[in-house]
């Protein structure tokens, strides 16, 4: 009887801790994929002197506790290599998640009006609800290639403000995870 009581207490203590680590591990997806998208955007920029404008959330669907299939729903335009403005899908920058995802991603880009060099900027946003509490969490990465001290492009998928310190990933939408 005592053994059963001890096992019950241990299970009650371990349950929340297990869930915490499970949800936390799911947010690791964001860090890994945003890092990969960033590398793909920078490679695209090095080859074409511009960033791909990927404003639509991908993968399509309702974010939640079930993984979404990463399918190239929007194929890259045939003239993308010569007209970077037509490069509007992750396929154009050579990025695809190797597995299904808990979050949706977008990476809008544009030339900053009035910048002395006509500098291209981009951001990457991720939105998901991995704990199923109905509150979506959002992450944002923003660039500041013109040196104004903060990101210049809204990520288009979260409510994260423009102007976050550039080059860092921020969790900026209320959500436990």
N, C-alpha and C positions, 0 to 999 in steps of 0.2 A: 504494500500500500504506500509506503514511504517512497519507494522507487518511482511509482506512478506519479506521485505528487511532484517529485523533483523533475521528472521528465516534462510534466505539464508546465512547471515554472520556466524551465529552460526554453521550451517551445514558445511560450508567451513572450519571452525576452528576445528570442532569435528572430521571430516573424517580422517585426517592424524593421530590424536591422537588415534582414535579407531583402526586403522590399526596397529599402533605401539604396542599397548597393545595386540592385537590379535596375532601378530607374536611373541611377547615376551612370551605370554602364551604357545605358541607351543614349545618354547625352554625349557620350564619347563619339558616337557616330557624327555628330555635328562638327566637332573639332577635326576629325579625320577628313570628312568630305569637304568642308570649307577650305581646309589646307590644300586639298587636291584641286578644287575648283580655282583657287587662287593661282596655283602653279600653272594650270591650263590657261587661265586668262593672261597671265604674264607671258607665256610662250606665244600665245596668239598675238599679243601686242608687239612682241619682239619681231615677229614675222610680218605684221601688217600695219604697224604704227597706229593701232587703235585697239580698243577692247570690244568684244562681242556684247551686244545689248540683248540680254536674256531676261525680259521682264515677267514672263509668265511663270507661275509656280509649277514646279515639276517635282515629283510625279503628280499627276492629276488624281484627285480623290479627296476624301475627308480624312484629315489627319487624326490620329488617335492611337490606341494601343495595338493596332494591327498594322503590320508592315505593308507599305504600298509598293507595287511593282515598279521598277525603274525601266520603263520602255521609252525608246526614242519616239515620242508621239509627234514631235515636230522635227521632221528631217531638215537637214541643213540645205539652204537654198543653193542651187547649182552655181550661181554667180557669186557666192560668198567670198571666195578667195580674191576676187577683183573688186567687190563692193562690200566692204566690211559692215555697212549699215544693214545689209540683208542677212547678217549672221545673227540669228535670234534664237538659237537652240544650243543646248549643251553639247550636242553632237558636233556643232561647228568648231568648238574649241577642243574637241577630242576627249571630252569628259563623259563618262557614264559610270554610275555606281555599279560595282560588281555584285551587289546584293540588293535586296529590297530594303526600303528605308522607313523609319518612323517619322521623319520630318519631310517637309516640302522645301524646295530650294528655288531661289531666283537670283539673278546677277545682272541687274540693269547697269548700263553705262552710257555716258555721253561726253561730248566736249563741253568743258565749262565755259559758259559765255563770259566774255570780258577778260579771260585769263590772258596774260601777255604772250604765252606760247601756244595758245589753243590746246591746252593740255587735256588729255583724255583721263577720265576718272571712272571708277566702277565701285560697286559694293556687292556684297553677297549676304542674303538673308536666309534664315532657316526658321520654320514655324512647325510646332508639333505639340501633342498632348500625350506624352508617353505614360502618364499615370492615370489617365482616363477620368480626371476630376472635372473636365469641361473647361478648364482654364489653359489656354494655349501658352506655351513658352516660346519666346523668340530670341534668336541670336543674330547679331549683325557684325559684319566686317566692312570697313569703309577705307578707301584710299584718300590720300591728300597729296597728289603728285605736284600740285602748284604751291604747296607750302603755306597754306592758310591756318594750319594748326588743328584742323579737324576734317572729318570726312565731308565730301562734297555732293554725294549722290545718295538719295534715300534707297533703301534696299527693296522697296516695292512690295514686300510681303509681310513685314512686321510693322509695328507702330514705333519702332526705334527712331529717335530723332536724327536728323543730319547734324554733323558736327562732333560726333563721337571721336575720341582720339584715334587717329589713323593708324592702321597696321596692327590693331589688336582686336580680338574677338570679344564681344560684349553680350551678356544675357540682359536684355533690356525690356522684355515684355513680361508682365507678371505671370508667374506660373511656378509651381513648386519645383519643376524640373525643366 
